[in-house]
Every structure is written in structure tokens, then in C-alpha cells.
Amino acid sequence: MRVENACHTHPWTINTMQSCLAGRYFNLAAFNEQQIIGFYIGEKAGPDFTLMDICVAPDFQGQGIAKQLLAAFIEYGEKHHADNLFLEVRETNTRAIALYERAGFSEMSVRKNYYPSDDPSKKGHEDAILMGMTLLFG
Ligand SMILES: CC(C)(COP(=O)(O)OP(=O)(O)OC[C@H]1O[C@@H](n2cnc3c(N)ncnc32)[C@H](O)[C@@H]1OP(=O)(O)O)[C@@H](O)C(=O)NCCC(=O)NCCS
């Protein structure tokens, strides 16, 4: 929650976080010594795996940690025979979009007014971009 709260304008609640740590969810954390400095949370829904959350504590951003976490998410999908990987991202989150595109995700559709937004120009909501990647097995 410390990393989640430091990273997001609209962080998950602790209840949401706790409900996403078992069952059909999977995750990986990055550590600096004993301290969590980043993580991802994924969800399995049949052949489709979704990246629900990925973040890196501000002091550790720009060092390739998200890139490694995202590579681990993709590798988990490959290892567990996912057909497709999906994620949603705020249209204004250009940094995350660049990260996802470089990893091989591409835009599939736009979900209008999907996220709450504090940006005065956004009238309370902003669009989500749905991105996806198909995994191919030989
Ligand atoms: C998005 C986020 C996860 C990136 O984490 P990070 O550890 O700083 O990212 P990395 O250092 O692994 O960088 C990976 C890629 O991100 C992009 N990136 C990183 N820093 C960037 C910057 N300052 N400007 C633009 N793009 C940048 C680049 O595409 C970079 O690839 P490169 O190594 O080829 O340059 C992090 O900024 C974050 O936690 N943001 C808040 C939470 C969030 O928005 N999560 C995603 C939506 S749920």
C-alpha cells in the first residue's frame, strides 16, 4: 500500500489490494534489501491474463524496474499458457504506454470515461486505452 499510495492519483483501497493477492490473482514484488519498491498484480481469466496493477516507488523509477516486472508478467503468461495478455491504461499515462508498447502490447480499443480524473480539463473522468498482446506457442 505504501508503494501503491505513492504511485497512483487514485490508489486501490487496502480491501481491493487484499482481495487481489490470492485465488485467480498472481503477483511479483521487486525488493531493495527488505523493502518492497515495486510490484505487479495479474489476474487469470481462462486463457486471458490481465495486468491489473504495476507500479514502482518514485525514488526507484527510471531504473528499468517496471520493465523487468512487465517482462516477468509476460513470462508468467507464456509459462502458464495464456493465449492473450491484456491491460488498461489511462490515456494520459504516456510513460506507462511507452513501457507497454516497447514490451509488445498494442492498442485494441478505447474505454470512454473509464477512470476518475482530477485533471480540470477532463471533467471528472478520462478514457482508458485497452492494450493487448497475443502469445504464440510453437
Ligand atoms: C509507469 C511506471 C510503472 C514505470 O516504472 P519505471 O520503473 O520507472 O520504468 P522503467 O525504468 O522500467 O522504464 C521502462 C520504460 O518506461 C518508459 N519510461 C521510463 N521512464 C520514462 C520517462 N522519464 N519518460 C518517458 N518514458 C519513460 C520507457 O519506455 C522505458 O523504456 P526504456 O528503458 O527503453 O527507456 C512508473 O512510472 C509508475 O509506477 N508509475 C505510476 C503507476 C502507474 O502509472 N502504473 C501504470 C498504470 S497501472
PDBQT file of the ligand as one rigid body, heavy atoms in Angstrom, charges set to zero:
ROOT
HETATM    1  C1  LIG A 201       4.931   3.514 -15.214  1.00  0.00    +0.000 C 
HETATM    2  C2  LIG A 201       5.951   3.026 -14.197  1.00  0.00    +0.000 C 
HETATM    3  C3  LIG A 201       5.464   1.668 -13.655  1.00  0.00    +0.000 C 
HETATM    4  C4  LIG A 201       7.325   2.864 -14.884  1.00  0.00    +0.000 C 
HETATM    5  O1  LIG A 201       8.238   2.368 -13.912  1.00  0.00    +0.000 OA
HETATM    6  P1  LIG A 201       9.817   2.528 -14.075  1.00  0.00    +0.000 P 
HETATM    7  O2  LIG A 201      10.466   1.504 -13.206  1.00  0.00    +0.000 OA
HETATM    8  O3  LIG A 201      10.193   3.937 -13.862  1.00  0.00    +0.000 OA
HETATM    9  O4  LIG A 201      10.014   2.176 -15.622  1.00  0.00    +0.000 OA
HETATM   10  P2  LIG A 201      11.372   1.657 -16.240  1.00  0.00    +0.000 P 
HETATM   11  O5  LIG A 201      12.525   2.355 -15.596  1.00  0.00    +0.000 OA
HETATM   12  O6  LIG A 201      11.366   0.162 -16.234  1.00  0.00    +0.000 OA
HETATM   13  O7  LIG A 201      11.263   2.164 -17.708  1.00  0.00    +0.000 OA
HETATM   14  C5  LIG A 201      10.693   1.319 -18.675  1.00  0.00    +0.000 C 
HETATM   15  C6  LIG A 201      10.177   2.141 -19.818  1.00  0.00    +0.000 C 
HETATM   16  O8  LIG A 201       9.274   3.136 -19.313  1.00  0.00    +0.000 OA
HETATM   17  C7  LIG A 201       9.390   4.291 -20.088  1.00  0.00    +0.000 C 
HETATM   18  N1  LIG A 201       9.933   5.375 -19.277  1.00  0.00    +0.000 N 
HETATM   19  C8  LIG A 201      10.646   5.266 -18.130  1.00  0.00    +0.000 A 
HETATM   20  N2  LIG A 201      10.970   6.467 -17.673  1.00  0.00    +0.000 NA
HETATM   21  C9  LIG A 201      10.439   7.338 -18.545  1.00  0.00    +0.000 A 
HETATM   22  C10 LIG A 201      10.405   8.759 -18.609  1.00  0.00    +0.000 A 
HETATM   23  N3  LIG A 201      11.016   9.527 -17.679  1.00  0.00    +0.000 N 
HETATM   24  N4  LIG A 201       9.748   9.341 -19.630  1.00  0.00    +0.000 NA
HETATM   25  C11 LIG A 201       9.146   8.594 -20.573  1.00  0.00    +0.000 A 
HETATM   26  N5  LIG A 201       9.147   7.255 -20.573  1.00  0.00    +0.000 NA
HETATM   27  C12 LIG A 201       9.780   6.645 -19.565  1.00  0.00    +0.000 A 
HETATM   28  C13 LIG A 201      10.325   3.974 -21.198  1.00  0.00    +0.000 C 
HETATM   29  O9  LIG A 201       9.568   3.390 -22.261  1.00  0.00    +0.000 OA
HETATM   30  C14 LIG A 201      11.210   2.941 -20.582  1.00  0.00    +0.000 C 
HETATM   31  O10 LIG A 201      11.819   2.167 -21.555  1.00  0.00    +0.000 OA
HETATM   32  P3  LIG A 201      13.389   2.390 -21.904  1.00  0.00    +0.000 P 
HETATM   33  O11 LIG A 201      14.155   1.697 -20.823  1.00  0.00    +0.000 OA
HETATM   34  O12 LIG A 201      13.542   1.734 -23.233  1.00  0.00    +0.000 OA
HETATM   35  O13 LIG A 201      13.632   3.858 -21.899  1.00  0.00    +0.000 OA
HETATM   36  C15 LIG A 201       6.151   4.016 -13.017  1.00  0.00    +0.000 C 
HETATM   37  O14 LIG A 201       6.384   5.286 -13.573  1.00  0.00    +0.000 OA
HETATM   38  C16 LIG A 201       4.971   4.086 -12.081  1.00  0.00    +0.000 C 
HETATM   39  O15 LIG A 201       4.912   3.353 -11.089  1.00  0.00    +0.000 OA
HETATM   40  N6  LIG A 201       4.030   4.992 -12.367  1.00  0.00    +0.000 N 
HETATM   41  C17 LIG A 201       2.859   5.167 -11.519  1.00  0.00    +0.000 C 
HETATM   42  C18 LIG A 201       1.933   3.976 -11.583  1.00  0.00    +0.000 C 
HETATM   43  C19 LIG A 201       1.466   3.724 -12.991  1.00  0.00    +0.000 C 
HETATM   44  O16 LIG A 201       1.158   4.651 -13.741  1.00  0.00    +0.000 OA
HETATM   45  N7  LIG A 201       1.373   2.431 -13.354  1.00  0.00    +0.000 N 
HETATM   46  C20 LIG A 201       0.954   2.021 -14.677  1.00  0.00    +0.000 C 
HETATM   47  C21 LIG A 201      -0.518   2.014 -14.866  1.00  0.00    +0.000 C 
HETATM   48  S1  LIG A 201      -1.338   0.878 -13.781  1.00  0.00    +0.000 SA
ENDROOT
TORSDOF 0
